């Protein structure tokens, strides 16, 4: 897997996460992206060694939802 492949997968998951935030939390696109990019979940997603980019978007979103409700990832 190349760096370009990993970057593409990260961007695809991030796009889904922003869409989920808009749908589930009623956020605008700008709010959703701001929330995502400033989250601990995103900081983990963009580190290839975590492997989060390789997981389903729904799985990663479960971490983001937990972070939003508790202020941290468990």
Buried (B, 14 or more C-beta within 10 A) or exposed (E): EEEEEBEEBBEEBBEBBBBBBBEEEEBEEEBBBBBBEEBEBBEBBBEBEEEBBBBEBEEBBEBBBBBBEEEEEE
